[in-house]
Amino acid sequence: METNITLKTGTASGTVLSILPNILSEDIIKTIILAVIGATVSFVISLTLKWVTKSKK
């Protein structure tokens, strides 16, 4: 079965348009806040681990 770009684009845009009304703006804001917190914690932990391993050498 041969697929072309039109079929893929139509499927992707249909999926996005069917999901879009179900997403509340509160969910988007909560997701952004959680992503920022997660990235910050990950960065701090990686710096801490780098510092700990550097000081042991």
N, C-alpha and C positions, 0 to 999 in steps of 0.2 A: 504494500500500500504506500503510495507516494504522498508525502505531506509537503505543503508549500507554506510560505511565509504568511499568506493571507489566512489560512486556517489556524495557524499558531497565534497570530495577532488577534483574530476574532475570539478564540478561546480564552486567551489571557485577558483581553479587555472585558469580555462577558463575565469572567470570574471576578475581576476587580469591581465591576459595576454592581454585581449582585451582593458582594460583601460590604461595599462602601456604606450603604444606608444602615447597616447593623452595627457599625462602629461608632461609639459615642465619643465626643470630644474629651470627656473625662478619662476615658480609657487611653486615649492618645497621650494626654498629659501625664497620666500615671506611668505609662510605658516609658516616656522620655525621662521622667524623674528617676525611675528605677534603673534605666540604662546609664544615666550619669552617675548614680551612686555606685553601680556595679563597676563601671570603668575606673572610677576614683579609687575604690577599694582594691581593685586588681593592681592598679599602678602603685599604690602605697605598699601593698604586700610584696610586689616584685622588687621595689627599691629596698625594702627592709631585708628581704632574703639576700639580695645582692650585697648589702652592707654586712650582714651576718657572715656570709661565706667569705667575704673579702677580709674581714677582721680575724677570722680563724686561720688564714693562710699565713 
